[in-house]
Amino acid sequence: MALDWVASQALRHYLRGQDIPVALLDEQALTALKWIGGYRLSNNQMPSDEHLDSMFGADLTDLQAWPDISDQLLENFYKRSLGPLVKKVSDAIATSGKSSDGIDILERGLYQIRDIANAGARAFAYAADFEQTMHSIFEKLNADYKPRVATFGLPTLDEITNGVEQGDYIVLYGKSSSGKSTVKRRFISSFLRQGKRVLSVTLENPKDIEVMQMHAMDAGVAAKQYLRYELPPGKLLEMQDQLRSLIMSDGYGECIVEDRLEPKSMATVANLVTKHNIDIVVIDQLTLFAASREWKDIAPATTEARQFAIRGVPVIMLSQEDDKGQLKYGRAIYEDATKVIRVSPNPKTPTDVKMLIVEKNRTGEMHGEVPLDYNPALSRVEEIAKAPPPMSYTGDNDVDITGPKGW
């Protein structure tokens, strides 16, 4: 079978020194490309158009501009890729009778197509235009198949990740005491203000302590003083009124906090999700659901957590950073996670800024950084330039407990 017109045009550009997106070529064009490589090695030069035609039946009509050819290559690629994918989805639904089975196949297939196409983008002379095209395509696909469940409440992070989407399995990780739990509570506070029902599973703090820390964040007061019952009476009454007004307001959600689950009790989490009609699950942290901290035990735990996301309930899982500054058990977690967000280490100099770093994102930009006005003493996590002015008050003993703005 002769090469089609698009493949012929692409290979002829290749003969003239133009990089072409190998990932988007069909099987016959790839065979011709290998032959060209062998010819070049043997003869120290490229074959002619006529030689290509004699070997593979190339179309030798007038050579078209490369941007036009690249667009048609992309179009052909999607026809070859999406056609079989749609058939797989249809067959899965016909076999099981469950639309969820088809949607799962569709999601995995789309991500695979995107990865291949992104690899092809690196070979395009017009890579920026191609990547913008991919971004537009996936924005539409996300709108169709991955509806947003909630926003994180940090504008730049929401812009990069499109917030929390249906089917998301999000990993939030960092070093010990880097602020993961504080960031987690900031996310939950935002979800509740959007009317979401959140299940917060915390196996490190008792439930009452976790609830008090969340209340301190909502009221913008110093968590340590609140936990130690050291707030001035007037400030405590003001805080209680503020919380009562917030919780009783229309559209405020509900947070179910659990702290007495046995390790490896994902089944209990599943029952709670069903019982309380949960919108988002937040688990602090992954290793406490595994039989050990070995990779062989971590992998089943992360896969089990991913099942909630597959059923449509997004999961945010906290995890640790290793000594090399990388996600612990990354091999197991990265395979399942749709988004990976790192809480950067505490700044080492006054000019440094604490950040959230998006390291993986299947449904949007591939990376990004969000600088934070981070003040754990006042339970404040806000995006820089979006943060409210620092709160300050003087206690009964005239001790100013205002924390520093940033670090």
C-alpha positions in Angstrom: 0.0 0.0 0.0 1.3 3.4 -1.0 1.9 6.2 1.6 -1.0 8.5 1.9 -0.6 12.2 0.9 -0.1 13.5 4.4 2.5 10.9 5.3 4.3 11.6 1.9 4.4 15.3 2.6 5.7 14.8 6.1 8.5 12.5 5.0 9.5 14.8 2.2 9.9 17.6 4.8 11.9 15.2 6.9 14.2 14.6 3.8 14.8 18.4 3.9 15.9 18.4 7.5 12.6 19.2 9.1 11.9 17.5 12.5 8.6 15.7 12.3 6.3 14.3 15.1 7.2 10.6 15.0 4.5 9.8 17.6 1.8 10.9 15.1 2.9 8.8 12.1 1.0 5.7 11.1 2.7 2.3 10.9 3.6 2.4 7.2 5.1 5.9 7.6 7.2 4.7 10.5 8.5 1.9 8.4 9.5 4.4 5.7 11.1 6.6 8.3 13.3 3.6 9.5 14.3 2.9 5.9 15.3 6.6 5.5 17.4 6.3 8.6 19.1 3.2 7.2 19.7 4.7 3.8 21.3 7.8 5.4 23.7 5.7 7.5 24.7 3.6 4.5 25.1 6.5 2.0 25.8 9.5 4.2 23.0 11.4 2.6 19.2 11.5 2.5 17.4 9.6 -0.3 15.6 11.7 -3.0 11.9 12.2 -3.2 11.9 9.9 -6.2 13.8 7.2 -4.3 11.2 7.4 -1.5 8.4 7.1 -4.2 10.0 4.0 -5.8 10.3 2.2 -2.4 7.0 3.3 -0.8 4.8 4.9 -3.4 5.1 8.4 -2.0 2.8 11.1 -3.4 5.1 13.7 -5.2 2.6 16.5 -5.8 3.8 20.0 -4.9 5.3 20.3 -1.4 2.9 22.1 1.0 3.8 24.4 3.9 4.8 22.5 7.0 2.1 24.1 9.4 -0.6 22.7 7.1 0.9 19.3 7.1 1.3 19.2 10.9 -2.4 20.1 11.3 -3.4 17.3 9.1 -1.1 14.8 10.8 -2.7 15.7 14.1 -6.2 15.3 12.6 -5.3 11.9 11.2 -3.8 10.9 14.5 -7.0 11.6 16.3 -9.1 9.7 13.8 -6.8 6.6 14.2 -6.8 6.9 18.0 -10.3 8.1 18.9 -12.1 5.7 16.6 -10.8 2.5 18.3 -11.2 4.1 21.7 -14.9 4.9 21.1 -15.4 1.3 20.0 -13.8 0.0 23.2 -16.1 2.3 25.3 -19.2 1.1 23.4 -18.2 -2.5 23.8 -17.6 -2.1 27.6 -21.0 -0.5 28.1 -22.7 -3.2 26.0 -21.0 -6.0 27.9 -21.5 -4.7 31.5 -24.5 -2.4 31.0 -22.7 0.2 33.2 -21.9 3.5 31.8 -19.2 3.9 34.5 -17.1 1.1 32.9 -17.1 3.0 29.6 -16.2 6.3 31.1 -13.3 4.7 32.9 -11.9 3.3 29.7 -12.5 6.7 28.0 -10.6 8.6 30.6 -7.6 6.2 30.5 -7.6 6.2 26.7 -7.7 10.0 26.5 -4.8 10.4 28.9 -2.8 7.9 26.8 -3.6 9.8 23.6 -2.6 13.1 25.2 0.7 11.7 26.4 1.6 10.4 22.9 0.5 13.7 21.3 2.5 15.7 23.8 5.6 13.6 22.9 4.9 14.4 19.3 4.6 18.1 20.1 8.3 18.3 21.0 9.2 17.4 17.4 7.0 20.2 15.9 8.7 23.4 14.7 5.4 25.0 15.8 5.2 23.3 19.2 3.7 26.3 21.0 0.7 26.3 18.6 0.3 22.5 18.9 0.4 22.6 22.7 -2.2 25.4 22.7 -4.4 23.2 20.4 -4.0 20.3 22.8 -4.9 22.6 25.8 -8.1 23.7 24.0 -9.0 20.2 23.1 -8.6 19.0 26.7 -10.4 22.0 28.1 -13.5 20.8 26.1 -13.0 17.2 27.1 -12.7 18.2 30.8 -15.9 20.2 30.5 -17.6 17.2 29.0 -16.2 14.3 31.1 -14.5 15.8 34.2 -16.8 18.3 35.8 -15.3 20.4 38.6 -16.5 19.4 42.0 -15.0 22.3 44.0 -12.2 24.9 44.0 -9.2 24.9 46.3 -9.8 28.5 47.1 -6.4 29.6 45.9 -6.9 31.3 42.5 -3.6 30.4 40.9 -3.8 26.7 42.0 -7.4 26.5 40.7 -6.3 28.1 37.4 -3.5 25.5 37.0 -5.4 22.4 38.1 -9.1 23.4 37.4 -9.7 22.7 41.1 -11.0 19.4 42.3 -12.6 17.4 39.5 -14.8 14.4 39.4 -12.5 11.3 39.3 -9.5 13.1 40.9 -7.1 11.3 43.1 -4.9 14.1 44.4 -1.7 13.6 46.4 -0.5 16.4 48.7 3.0 15.7 50.0 5.9 17.3 51.7 8.5 16.9 54.5 7.5 16.3 58.1 6.2 19.5 59.6 6.2 21.3 56.2 2.6 22.4 56.7 0.7 19.6 54.8 -2.1 19.4 57.4 -2.5 23.2 57.6 -2.8 23.3 53.8 -5.3 20.4 54.0 -7.4 22.3 56.5 -7.3 25.4 54.2 -8.7 23.3 51.3 -11.4 21.8 53.5 -12.4 25.3 54.7 -12.8 26.3 51.0 -14.9 23.2 50.2 -17.3 23.8 53.1 -17.9 27.4 52.0 -18.9 25.9 48.6 -21.5 23.8 50.3 -19.6 20.5 50.0 -19.9 17.5 52.3 -16.4 16.5 53.3 -15.1 13.4 55.0 -11.8 14.2 56.8 -10.0 11.0 58.0 -7.2 11.9 60.4 -5.3 9.1 62.1 -2.7 11.4 63.7 -4.8 14.0 65.7 -7.8 13.2 67.9 -11.1 14.3 66.4 -11.7 17.2 68.9 -8.2 18.6 68.3 -8.7 18.5 64.5 -12.1 20.2 64.7 -10.6 22.9 67.0 -7.8 23.6 64.5 -10.3 23.9 61.7 -12.4 26.3 63.7 -9.2 28.4 64.5 -8.5 28.6 60.7 -12.1 29.6 59.9 -12.0 32.3 62.6 -8.5 33.5 61.7 -7.1 33.1 65.3 -4.0 31.6 66.7 -4.5 27.8 66.8 -2.1 27.2 69.7 -3.8 29.8 71.9 -7.2 28.4 71.0 -6.1 24.8 71.7 -4.6 25.8 75.1 -7.7 27.8 76.0 -5.5 30.9 76.2 -7.7 33.2 74.1 -9.0 36.3 76.0 -12.7 35.9 76.9 -13.8 38.7 74.6 -11.9 37.2 71.6 -13.3 33.7 72.4 -16.9 35.0 72.4 -16.2 36.9 69.1 -14.8 33.7 67.6 -17.8 31.6 68.7 -20.2 34.2 67.2 -18.2 34.3 63.9 -18.2 30.5 63.6 -22.0 30.2 64.5 -22.8 32.8 61.8 -20.6 30.9 59.3 -21.9 27.4 60.0 -25.6 28.6 60.0 -25.3 30.5 56.8 -27.1 29.3 53.7 -25.0 27.1 51.4 -22.4 26.1 54.1 -21.4 22.4 53.8 -20.7 19.8 56.4 -17.4 18.1 57.5 -17.4 14.6 59.0 -14.2 14.1 60.9 -13.1 10.5 61.8 -10.1 9.6 63.9 -10.7 6.1 65.3 -10.5 4.0 62.2 -8.3 1.0 62.3 -5.4 0.9 59.9 -6.2 -0.6 56.5 -9.9 0.2 57.0 -10.7 1.6 53.6 -14.0 -0.4 53.8 -15.1 1.8 56.7 -14.2 4.9 54.7 -16.4 3.6 51.9 -19.3 3.0 54.3 -19.0 6.6 55.6 -18.9 8.0 52.0 -22.2 6.3 51.3 -23.8 7.0 54.7 -23.2 10.7 54.6 -23.4 11.3 50.8 -19.8 12.6 50.8 -18.6 14.9 48.0 -14.9 14.9 48.8 -12.7 12.6 50.9 -9.5 13.9 52.6 -7.2 11.3 54.2 -4.2 12.2 56.4 -2.2 10.1 55.6 -1.6 7.2 53.1 0.9 5.1 55.0 -1.5 4.7 57.9 -3.7 2.6 55.7 -1.0 0.2 54.6 0.2 -3.0 56.4 3.7 -1.6 56.4 5.8 1.2 54.9 7.1 -1.1 52.2 6.3 -0.4 48.6 4.5 -3.7 48.2 2.0 -2.7 50.9 1.8 1.0 49.8 0.8 0.1 46.3 -2.5 -1.7 47.2 -3.4 1.0 49.6 -3.1 3.8 47.0 -4.9 1.7 44.4 -7.7 1.1 46.9 -8.0 4.8 47.6 -8.2 5.5 43.9 -11.4 3.4 43.7 -13.3 6.2 45.4 -12.2 8.6 42.7 -13.2 6.1 39.9 -16.7 6.0 41.4 -16.9 9.8 41.2 -15.9 10.9 44.7 -12.6 12.9 44.6 -9.9 11.9 47.1 -7.1 14.1 48.5 -4.4 11.9 50.1 -1.5 13.3 52.2 1.9 11.6 52.0 5.5 12.1 52.9 8.6 13.4 51.1 11.8 11.3 51.3 15.3 12.5 52.1 16.0 13.3 48.4 13.0 15.8 48.3 10.9 13.4 46.3 7.5 11.8 46.9 7.9 8.7 49.0 6.7 5.5 47.3 6.4 7.6 44.2 6.4 4.6 41.9 3.2 3.4 43.5 1.5 6.7 44.0 2.3 8.5 40.7 0.7 5.7 38.7 -2.7 6.3 40.3 -2.7 10.0 41.1 -4.3 12.5 38.7 -2.7 15.4 40.4 0.4 15.7 42.7 1.0 18.8 44.7 4.1 19.3 46.8 4.3 21.6 49.9 7.8 23.1 49.6 10.1 23.0 52.6 10.2 25.9 55.0 12.0 28.9 53.4 15.7 29.1 54.4 16.1 32.9 53.9 13.9 35.9 54.5 13.5 36.4 50.7 12.3 32.9 50.1 8.6 32.1 49.9 6.7 28.9 50.8 5.0 27.4 47.8 2.7 24.8 46.5 4.3 23.1 43.5 2.1 21.2 41.0 4.2 18.3 39.9 1.6 16.3 38.0 -1.6 17.3 36.5 -3.4 15.1 34.0 -6.2 17.5 33.1 -4.4 20.9 32.6 -1.0 22.6 32.7 1.8 20.1 33.5 3.3 22.1 36.3 3.1 25.4 38.2 4.0 27.1 41.4 1.7 29.0 43.9 3.5 31.3 46.3 1.9 31.4 49.8 1.4 33.8 52.6 1.8 31.0 55.1 1.5 31.6 58.8 0.8 28.4 60.8 0.7 30.4 64.1 -2.4 32.2 62.8 -3.7 29.2 60.8 -3.4 31.3 57.6 -2.7 29.9 54.2 -3.4 32.3 51.4 -2.0 33.0 48.0 0.4 35.9 48.0 -1.3 39.1 46.8 -4.6 37.5 47.6 -4.1 37.2 51.4 -6.0 39.3 53.9 -4.0 41.7 56.1 -2.4 39.9 59.1 -4.7 39.6 62.1 -3.5 41.0 65.4 -4.8 41.3 68.9 -3.3 41.8 72.4 -4.1 39.3 75.1 -4.9 39.9 78.7 -1.2 40.2 79.5 -0.6 42.6 76.7 1.4 40.0 74.8 1.2 40.6 71.1 0.8 37.2 69.5 0.6 38.3 65.9 2.6 36.0 63.7 5.0 37.2 61.0 3.6 37.8 57.5 5.0 35.1 55.4 8.3 33.7 56.5 
